[in-house]
Amino acid sequence: MTLERARELLARQAAFGGGYQRHGARLVLAEVARTHGQVAVDALIVELRLDRVFGFAPGTRFEAPGPKRPAG
């Protein structure tokens, strides 16, 4: 996912607010973290004021749900 596409999706989620949109935003940020790194995630949180809308703080690690990795 490009950062521009992530920005569009997150702006749309933030405009609606609410629990379902918060979850969707977390998924988008997890994908951004995977492909572009934590710096890009933090920049989007600040730029789109996701701290105010969803309570996301810069430095928060987002991971997409998926199968659990075996320990060890």
N, C-alpha and C positions, 0 to 999 in steps of 0.2 A: 504494500500500500504506500502510495506517495504521501509526503507530508501535507501537500495541498488537499488531497482527498480526505485525509484524516482531519484536517482543519475544518473542512466542509461538514463532515459527519458530526464532529464534536460541537460545532456551532449550532447545528440543528438540534442535537440532543440537549444542549444547554438552554436553547430557546424554550423548550417544552418543560424542562425540569422534571422532578419526580423520580420515583424509585426505578421504574422500568428504564427510563432514560439514563439513570445513573449506572445501571448495570451495563447498558449498551456502551456508554462512555468508557467504562472500565475495560471492556473487550477491545475497543478501538485503541486505548492507551497501551494495552498489553501487546497488541500487534505492532504499534509504533516502537515500543521498547525492544521487541524482538528484532525488528528490521533496522531501526535507526538509533537505538540506545537510549539510556536514561536522560541524557542531556536534552534530547528532542522532546521526551515526555514532559520534563520539567518546564521547558519553554512553552509548550502548548497549554499546560496548566496555568501558567502566569498570563500568557497572551489572551486566553479565552476566559480568564477569571473562574476557572473551574473550582478553585478553592472556595469561592463564595457560593457558587451554584450547587456543587455536590460535596463540598468539604474535602476535596482532594488536596493534599499538600505536596509541594515540590519535594522530591526525594522518595515519595511513596513508590514502592515496586508493584507493578501490575503484572499478573501472569494469567494467561488464558487457561480456562478449565480444560482438563484433558485427563488421560489415563495417568494414574499415579506411577511415579518412577520407583523402581525397587530400591530399597535402602542398601547402602554399602557401596 
